[in-house]
Structures are given as C-alpha cells and as structure tokens.
Amino acid sequence: MRHLLWPLLCAGALGSFARAEGPARPNVLLICVDDLNDWVGPWKGHPQVRTPRIDRLAQRGTTFTNAHCQAPLCNPSRTSFLTGLRPSTTGVYALNVWFRDDPKWKNVVTLPQHFMANGYRVLTCGKVFHDAYPPVADRTNGKEVTVWGHHGSMGPLPPAKFVETPDPIKAMDWGVFPDRDEQLDDWKVADWAIGQLQSKPEGPFFLSVGFRRPHVPCFAPRKWFDLYPDDTLVMPPVLVNDRDDTPRFSWYLHWKLPEPRRQWLQEAGQERALVRAYLACVSFMDSQVGRVLDALDASGLAERTIVVLLSDHGWHLGEKGVTGKNTLWERSTRVPFLFAGPNVSAGVSHSGPVELLDLYPTLLDLTGLPPRAGLEGHSLAPQLANAEAPREWPAITTHGPDNHAVRDERWRFIRYADGSEELYDHTTDPNEWTNLAHRAEHTATREGLARKLPRTSAKPLPGGVSRLIELRDGSPHWEGRPIQPDGPVPMR
C-alpha cells in the first residue's frame, strides 16, 4: 500500500512544505562508513579493535547493537536508507543502477531533499550516495543537495598491487600505504567537512560525510598496522565445514565477485594479512570520524546537533568461507548504528532489532520536520528517549529478488529465491554455525518469522542484475545464463 502513494512521493510535493520557521531546529551530522562490520568498540565484534573516537561518541548517545542493513551491497543499501524504501519495493538490488533512471522513482523525495524543502542547508562530501555523486544530470537538473563537497575516492593507489589476487582489480589489495594519513582521500573528505563546521553555517544544516575505509583497498599508514601486531592478532571464529548445512543456493549470492575466497587467502598466506589490514583501516577511519567530531565540538554547535553514525553493511573476513559482503548472514547484515545529541539518551544501548531504513523517519521526528507518507521504516524516537522501550518490528535484509533475511532479538531466518531456508538461534549460536530450519521443534518459529517477509518483490531495474542471481523457471541464472545444477559450487 505504501509504495502506491506516488503523488505524495513526487518532487512536486517538495514545494508544498513551508520553509522551517519558529524555534531553531537542530542540525544534523550524518556520518556514513563504507563496508564497516561490527568490529567497532561498542558492538564488540573483535576483541582487539581500537576505535576510541566512536567509543566516545557512543557514550554521548544511544547505540543500537542489533541494527541491520536492508541490502548487503553499497548501492541498494544507500538507496534504501536515503529513500526510506526497501530494495524489494524499488527493485534496486545491484551496484550499477541509479534509482532515478526508472520513471517510477524519478521524483521520489530523498532524505536530503526533504530537509532542503524544510529550510535546511544540505551539504555532502565523500561517499554517501553511491558512488559519492549521482549522475551529472541529476546533480544539475534534479538537485539532490544544496552543496556537493569533496568527492573522495579509494585512493591513492600504489604504482603496482601489493597482493596479486585472482581478480586483477586494483581495489582488491591491502598493505601499508601511503606514508601519512594526510595522503589518503578520507582525510581530505574530513577536511572539507571540518571547513564547513568552522564556517558555522547560518540556519539549520544537514551535513553528511561519507568515509570509504575500511572498504578495499585496505591501505593505511604504518602506525595503524602497528596497533595490531601479527604475532598477537586474534582471528575471527571460523568453523571448518560450516557450509555443510546451508542450502546450495546460498553460494549463488557471491557469484563472480572480486573478493577472494577464504580458501585462496589461506593458500596464498594472506588471511592474517587481510584481517590485520582491515583492523588498521577501521582505526584510521575512526581517527577521521574523531577529527570531524572535534571540529563540531570546537564550533560550539554540538549541543544542538544530532549526530548519526552508520555503516552501509557488514563484511566477512573468512566467516562462512566468505571474504567480503553479499550474504544474508549476520556478519554481512549487522552494522554500527548510533545517535547522539538533542533528545537522545546518553551512554545507553538498545538490543532490539532495528534497520537503517529507520533513519529517515527518526530524523524527521528528532528535528520536528513534517512526516512523509510511504516511508517503510519506523521512527526510533521512542528508543532514543528510553532504551528499554519495546520494538515490535524485525529487521529485514534483501539481496536480489526473493532472497530475504528476517532478524528479531533472538532468531535469524533466511529464505532464498528457490524456497530453501536457514534458521539460527542467536542465544546459543551467535556465529550461526547450526542451521535449525528443518528441525520439527522449530517449525512454529520458522513459520512465524516467514510471515514477516516482504509482501512485494519488485523486478530488478533494467541494467541492475550484474553480479546478482535471478531465478528463472525454477533455476538460477547469472547475467541471463543458467547455472548448471550439477556443476561446481561457484566461487568456493
């Protein structure tokens, strides 16, 4: 029903809202991090990780310890939390689709646009939209924000790759590089954001800052690697033959990805090196978050600025035999998500399931902006006022048509496009090592969670099926070609 309310989602609705009036509304600082899993202090995903600046931010606000993305891939995840709509509603499942290319979504009002329409100066830098900036036509003809800042990039890159991975893509690399923090483009993204805060914008502002680390290439200067000596490095828990009780279809979600699989990492002697590089990049990213937060404090605006920090999705480092994202398991869907500032309880956490989709309605509540019909998330304002407030909705993650995971406070239920299923009990099995889906004693639980699955399943937008599996006539296809059911499992 919600997705049929197109008149309320059209750009013409922007003009119907008056500019912000009355008491000064709070500012918003939105910090988006790329490929950051729960290896961050408050989320306790890795015992050695050092993220003192994000830890300090968490003490000022409310941390959601059971937060999940709506898609385990950059573009569909960001499209979802910026539009307030699920991938199964929009049909944006892959990397290479700009949602406004579809006439149905051409005029949808995004979160930044809604703030602009209500008197906010909206500034963005780095990777917030995928990839950082929308196509040129949309930046010039259909304005997404007030000011586009420093674009940012994955760079700089060394003259030659450090690691010769099975896929020669330059971004799939890791190691000590460059010499100084200032040489990394995330530093320059932070610099641009700092400059905006130092200028103390007049009126309420919405500043979004997108950092690319720890997304590959996992490069950082030596000092960040030194935080994690190889001889004491703790590796993530991995169960041999963990995939023996998972459906065959689960492998198809990783078809033709550039990330090397765990088996290759082991054979090449790179498994520990990648874990160490990822941790180093997390700590470097934390330092850039700290620089922006310090500038906010120095500006005198912190007390009337809502700060949100989130990641677009998680990342595997060997768990389930996977390196990278693109799964419906906990490691790929669980994300850091926290709020701090006015009307937010400090130093507390909420363990109920929440979604990045909740960002849009929550910020409207916290800033007092008019609500929007058709948003598919739910405001977290009750939980931000009282971390013990109950929450009735589960978190749902989608990866490609008809592949969904449902996560509540205890369970993860997965159903794939071919009907195969998984069920995990997080009270006894936090690593999701034992699939309970076919055990009779859990039938009622499985059926109850299945009733939470999305009722719509939009077809992929044209051009957006690359690297995703489609089910056609009951069999999996990749880029229109059938995958042989008796062939080898892809990309082990």
Secondary structure, DSSP 4 states (H G I P E B T S, - for coil): -GGG-HHHHSGGGGGGSPPP-SSPPPEEEEEEESS--S-SGGGTSSTT---HHHHHHHHTEEEETTEE-SSSSHHHHHHHHHHT--HHHH---SSS--GGGSGGGTT---HHHHHHHTT-EEEEEESSBTTBS--HHHHHTS---SEE-----S----SS-SS--SS--TTS-EEE--SSGGGSHHHHHHHHHHHHHHT--SS-EEEEEEE-TTSSSEEE-HHHHTTS-GGGPPPPP--TTGGGGS-THHHHTTTT-SSPPHHHHHHTT-HHHHHHHHHHHHHHHHHHHHHHHHHHHHHT-GGGEEEEEEES---EESGGG-EES--SSHHHHB--EEEESTT--SSEEE-S-EEGGGHHHHHHHHHTPPP-TT--S---HHHHH-TT------EEEE-STT-EEEE-SSEEEEE-TTS-EEEEETTT-TT--S--TT-GGGHHHHHHHHTTS-S--PPPPTT--TTSEEEETTEEEETTEEPPTTSPPTT-
